[in-house]
Amino acid sequence: MGDVDAGATESTIEAAENRLRQRFPEDYRTFLKSENGLEKWFGDVYLSLYTIEQVVELNEIHEHLVYQPELIHIGSDGGGEAIAFDFRQDPPTVILVNLASTDWSEAILQAESFTEFMDQRRREEKLRWRGGDHLPPR
């Protein structure tokens, strides 16, 4: 596991990209080089962004890559939802999806970029859920 306080090296990021067969967006790469992970409350939203080592490990051990190879989990809400990149888009968008999901129909767009996603968190905006509201589905 990586150190959340120390940034990831370029070579570590490139190795992860090679293993996952995706190149991360530049804004996310910059984040990894400076922070390499984060666990923090933003208002009512808890956000855990994985270290680059955890991104590789968790994406490789879960079977969602078999069904959704363009989906790379980069974190979670601390519950049952993953924060992920949707690499079907160029540049990849940030989505929210259930950790056990294998269906793209369950993906909920959060932001057009990692920068926009983090700006939303700094403004303490809630995560988006189905129907445009901010409450988890029941």
Backbone bond lengths (Angstrom), bond angles and torsions (degrees), N, CA, C in turn:
res aa  C-N    CA-C-N  psi(-1)  N-CA   C-N-CA  omega(-1)  CA-C   N-CA-C  phi
1 M - - - 1.450 - - 1.518 109.39 -
2 G 1.318 116.18 145.30 1.452 120.35 -179.80 1.513 112.02 -84.65
3 D 1.298 114.90 165.80 1.454 122.92 177.99 1.526 108.69 -86.36
4 V 1.333 117.11 119.64 1.460 121.00 -176.52 1.522 111.31 -64.07
5 D 1.338 118.03 -27.43 1.457 121.23 -177.97 1.525 113.38 -81.10
6 A 1.322 117.84 -25.46 1.453 121.59 -177.24 1.521 109.75 -100.55
7 G 1.324 116.44 140.36 1.448 120.38 178.70 1.513 112.60 -71.89
8 A 1.311 115.69 156.52 1.462 121.86 176.75 1.524 109.09 -80.11
9 T 1.310 115.48 152.15 1.461 120.21 177.01 1.525 109.84 -84.59
10 E 1.318 115.78 159.26 1.459 121.29 176.74 1.526 110.40 -58.04
11 S 1.318 116.85 -41.76 1.472 119.56 -178.59 1.529 111.57 -66.03
12 T 1.331 118.15 -35.37 1.462 121.52 177.56 1.528 110.34 -67.01
13 I 1.329 116.75 -42.15 1.464 121.27 178.44 1.525 110.17 -64.08
14 E 1.330 116.91 -45.72 1.469 120.68 179.76 1.527 111.19 -62.26
15 A 1.328 117.32 -39.97 1.464 120.57 178.24 1.528 110.51 -62.81
16 A 1.323 116.46 -41.26 1.471 120.82 177.90 1.525 110.65 -64.05
17 E 1.317 116.84 -44.17 1.465 120.82 178.93 1.533 110.82 -60.88
18 N 1.310 116.36 -40.59 1.467 120.03 178.71 1.521 111.23 -64.22
19 R 1.320 117.00 -42.99 1.472 120.20 -179.69 1.522 111.77 -66.82
20 L 1.347 116.50 -38.23 1.469 120.78 -177.73 1.530 112.55 -89.71
21 R 1.323 116.73 -6.81 1.472 123.52 178.00 1.521 113.46 60.46
22 Q 1.314 115.46 35.90 1.470 121.62 176.10 1.530 108.42 -143.97
23 R 1.328 116.75 144.70 1.468 120.50 173.04 1.520 106.99 -98.99
24 F 1.330 115.20 124.94 1.459 120.29 -179.09 1.527 110.82 -70.72
25 P 1.327 116.79 151.45 1.470 119.96 176.13 1.535 110.16 -61.97
26 E 1.328 115.31 151.37 1.469 120.95 -176.40 1.532 112.42 -58.73
27 D 1.338 118.01 -38.67 1.469 118.82 -178.69 1.529 111.74 -65.30
28 Y 1.335 116.75 -35.84 1.467 120.31 177.38 1.529 110.33 -71.97
29 R 1.321 116.90 -39.50 1.473 120.66 177.00 1.532 109.74 -59.99
30 T 1.326 117.15 -41.65 1.464 121.59 178.34 1.521 110.64 -62.36
31 F 1.340 116.32 -43.18 1.468 120.76 176.43 1.526 110.54 -58.33
32 L 1.334 116.98 -48.07 1.465 120.64 -178.87 1.529 111.68 -60.32
33 K 1.317 116.67 -38.29 1.469 120.40 -179.99 1.525 112.17 -68.96
34 S 1.323 115.99 -26.75 1.469 118.34 -178.71 1.527 112.60 -95.81
35 E 1.336 117.53 -37.48 1.468 119.93 -174.35 1.519 115.02 -122.38
36 N 1.322 117.84 -35.11 1.464 123.12 -179.13 1.523 112.43 48.43
37 G 1.301 115.50 57.26 1.457 121.50 177.17 1.516 111.31 117.21
38 L 1.335 114.79 158.50 1.454 119.84 -177.65 1.514 108.42 -163.77
39 E 1.307 116.73 140.22 1.467 122.47 171.32 1.518 105.98 -135.45
40 K 1.349 115.96 114.95 1.457 118.44 -172.22 1.528 110.82 -162.59
41 W 1.315 115.15 148.24 1.460 121.79 170.05 1.521 108.01 -87.98
42 F 1.339 115.85 133.17 1.459 123.19 172.28 1.527 105.22 -117.89
43 G 1.330 117.08 91.48 1.458 119.97 -172.42 1.511 108.87 64.58
44 D 1.346 116.47 -122.09 1.463 121.98 179.99 1.530 113.37 -89.71
45 V 1.316 116.91 0.79 1.466 120.69 -176.04 1.524 110.31 -105.47
46 Y 1.330 115.70 121.09 1.466 120.80 173.42 1.517 107.41 -90.15
47 L 1.315 115.82 133.83 1.458 120.79 -179.83 1.511 109.77 -129.87
48 S 1.323 115.50 126.50 1.455 122.21 173.17 1.517 106.96 -118.46
49 L 1.333 116.28 111.21 1.456 120.80 174.06 1.518 107.41 -100.95
50 Y 1.319 116.39 126.01 1.450 121.67 -174.62 1.526 111.63 -70.42
51 T 1.327 115.60 153.33 1.454 119.99 168.00 1.524 107.73 -67.51
52 I 1.319 117.37 163.22 1.464 119.58 -179.62 1.528 111.20 -62.01
53 E 1.315 116.24 -33.28 1.464 119.79 177.80 1.532 110.68 -65.89
54 Q 1.328 116.64 -40.15 1.461 120.63 177.57 1.529 111.22 -68.87
55 V 1.331 117.44 -36.82 1.468 120.60 177.52 1.526 109.66 -56.33
56 V 1.324 116.36 -48.71 1.465 120.04 179.77 1.523 110.59 -63.76
57 E 1.316 116.21 -52.38 1.468 120.86 -176.16 1.524 111.93 -57.84
58 L 1.321 117.10 -49.90 1.467 120.20 -175.01 1.520 112.52 -71.37
59 N 1.328 117.43 -34.24 1.460 119.03 177.75 1.528 111.60 -72.03
60 E 1.323 117.24 -31.36 1.462 119.77 179.93 1.528 112.69 -77.08
61 I 1.328 118.79 -31.75 1.463 119.37 -176.63 1.527 113.62 -85.54
62 H 1.333 117.73 -17.31 1.468 120.04 179.19 1.522 110.08 -95.77
63 E 1.303 116.44 143.58 1.458 121.56 -174.45 1.523 114.35 -77.12
64 H 1.326 118.83 -1.31 1.468 118.18 -177.81 1.529 111.77 -61.74
65 L 1.329 118.47 -25.89 1.470 120.22 178.28 1.522 111.95 -65.71
66 V 1.318 116.77 -25.25 1.462 120.53 176.48 1.531 109.46 -66.78
67 Y 1.337 116.36 -42.12 1.457 122.02 -176.76 1.520 113.11 -90.23
68 Q 1.328 116.11 -29.97 1.469 121.12 -175.38 1.538 110.18 -137.10
69 P 1.339 117.57 71.98 1.462 119.10 -176.38 1.533 113.55 -64.87
70 E 1.324 117.85 -16.79 1.468 120.98 178.78 1.521 112.32 -88.35
71 L 1.333 117.02 4.05 1.468 122.23 -178.88 1.527 108.82 -107.64
72 I 1.331 115.87 117.80 1.466 120.49 178.74 1.527 108.33 -119.07
73 H 1.318 115.78 114.41 1.468 121.22 177.24 1.522 109.18 -71.88
74 I 1.338 116.52 131.64 1.468 120.68 178.52 1.525 111.94 -119.85
75 G 1.320 117.57 -4.89 1.457 120.15 -179.63 1.504 111.45 179.00
76 S 1.343 115.45 -168.36 1.461 120.52 178.78 1.522 110.30 -152.31
77 D 1.332 113.23 172.38 1.466 119.54 176.44 1.524 110.66 -92.99
78 G 1.332 116.73 10.60 1.456 121.30 -178.37 1.513 112.87 82.68
79 G 1.321 116.56 -3.65 1.459 122.18 178.00 1.508 108.92 -118.78
80 G 1.310 117.11 -125.92 1.451 121.07 -176.29 1.509 115.36 -102.67
81 E 1.329 117.22 11.69 1.467 120.04 -176.49 1.522 111.09 -113.58
82 A 1.319 115.41 139.46 1.467 121.69 177.93 1.519 109.98 -100.05
83 I 1.313 115.01 145.22 1.460 122.82 167.08 1.524 104.34 -96.32
84 A 1.324 117.22 128.40 1.458 119.33 -172.83 1.522 111.36 -145.41
85 F 1.324 114.55 161.13 1.460 121.23 170.24 1.516 108.30 -95.39
86 D 1.340 115.73 137.78 1.454 123.00 173.74 1.520 107.13 -101.81
87 F 1.324 116.46 98.71 1.456 121.72 -177.19 1.526 112.85 -80.18
88 R 1.321 118.03 5.83 1.468 119.20 170.84 1.519 108.97 -71.36
89 Q 1.329 116.28 -20.45 1.458 123.04 179.91 1.528 108.69 -98.05
90 D 1.320 116.81 151.21 1.456 121.11 176.18 1.524 108.51 -132.55
91 P 1.323 116.77 108.18 1.462 128.19 3.26 1.528 110.64 -75.05
92 P 1.335 116.52 161.32 1.463 119.68 -177.90 1.524 112.19 -64.67
93 T 1.317 115.28 141.13 1.461 121.21 176.83 1.524 109.62 -92.28
94 V 1.337 115.97 165.13 1.466 121.47 176.58 1.518 107.32 -100.78
95 I 1.332 115.36 128.90 1.457 120.84 -177.95 1.521 110.53 -126.83
96 L 1.313 114.51 164.53 1.460 123.82 171.91 1.511 106.17 -113.64
97 V 1.334 116.74 132.01 1.460 120.50 -179.18 1.524 108.13 -150.14
98 N 1.325 116.09 146.45 1.461 120.09 177.63 1.522 109.26 -60.23
99 L 1.334 116.11 139.27 1.460 120.79 -177.24 1.528 113.21 -57.97
100 A 1.327 117.70 -27.20 1.463 121.12 -178.62 1.524 113.06 -97.90
101 S 1.322 117.73 2.31 1.455 121.55 -175.20 1.526 112.24 -68.75
102 T 1.320 115.59 142.34 1.467 122.06 171.27 1.522 110.09 -126.46
103 D 1.329 116.52 18.20 1.457 121.87 -174.23 1.526 109.72 -126.56
104 W 1.329 116.17 123.58 1.464 120.41 -179.74 1.528 112.28 -62.01
105 S 1.319 118.55 -25.02 1.462 120.28 -178.14 1.527 111.84 -64.04
106 E 1.323 116.84 -17.71 1.465 120.88 -179.82 1.522 112.86 -88.59
107 A 1.326 117.89 -6.51 1.464 121.63 -179.76 1.526 110.25 -74.19
108 I 1.333 116.42 135.87 1.463 121.95 -179.71 1.523 108.09 -119.83
109 L 1.323 116.22 117.53 1.465 121.41 -179.92 1.519 110.25 -60.09
110 Q 1.339 115.81 130.43 1.457 121.61 176.56 1.527 111.50 -107.62
111 A 1.334 116.99 -41.91 1.469 120.26 -177.11 1.524 109.85 -160.99
112 E 1.311 115.20 156.17 1.462 121.51 179.03 1.522 112.20 -77.73
113 S 1.342 117.13 -15.32 1.465 120.85 179.89 1.525 109.46 -152.88
114 F 1.335 115.62 163.96 1.456 120.74 175.93 1.524 110.31 -63.48
115 T 1.331 117.29 -39.45 1.472 121.08 178.58 1.520 110.76 -60.12
116 E 1.328 116.58 -46.49 1.470 120.45 179.04 1.526 110.35 -61.92
117 F 1.336 117.36 -42.01 1.462 121.58 178.90 1.531 110.77 -59.54
118 M 1.319 117.46 -45.99 1.468 120.59 -179.55 1.528 111.39 -69.51
119 D 1.327 117.69 -35.08 1.476 120.40 175.49 1.525 110.14 -61.95
120 Q 1.329 117.44 -40.08 1.468 121.22 176.39 1.526 110.41 -59.94
121 R 1.324 116.69 -42.80 1.467 120.15 179.89 1.537 110.19 -64.83
122 R 1.319 117.73 -43.96 1.471 120.33 -179.83 1.531 111.63 -62.76
123 R 1.332 116.35 -29.71 1.477 120.67 175.36 1.523 111.15 -83.37
124 E 1.330 116.13 2.13 1.462 124.53 179.43 1.524 112.61 61.40
125 E 1.333 116.12 32.03 1.459 119.87 173.90 1.520 109.17 -71.30
126 K 1.302 115.77 147.17 1.463 120.86 178.57 1.529 109.47 -78.94
127 L 1.321 115.87 159.56 1.459 120.50 174.44 1.523 109.28 -68.09
128 R 1.312 117.08 151.36 1.459 121.82 178.31 1.519 109.20 -86.01
129 W 1.335 115.17 140.11 1.464 121.66 177.82 1.513 108.47 -124.34
130 R 1.296 117.86 178.98 1.470 122.46 179.48 1.525 111.09 -55.04
131 G 1.318 116.06 148.05 1.448 121.19 176.16 1.517 113.64 73.96
132 G 1.337 117.48 7.79 1.449 120.09 177.20 1.509 114.19 81.18
133 D 1.343 117.76 -4.95 1.465 117.91 178.93 1.521 109.71 -85.73
134 H 1.290 116.91 -179.65 1.439 121.34 -176.62 1.526 111.70 -114.49
135 L 1.307 116.85 25.36 1.463 120.87 179.77 1.515 109.49 -112.38
136 P 1.330 118.09 141.28 1.464 119.35 176.98 1.520 111.01 -60.20
137 P 1.334 117.86 146.25 1.467 119.27 176.89 1.512 110.89 -64.27
138 R 1.330 116.35 149.00 1.469 121.35 -178.73 1.495 110.94 -100.95
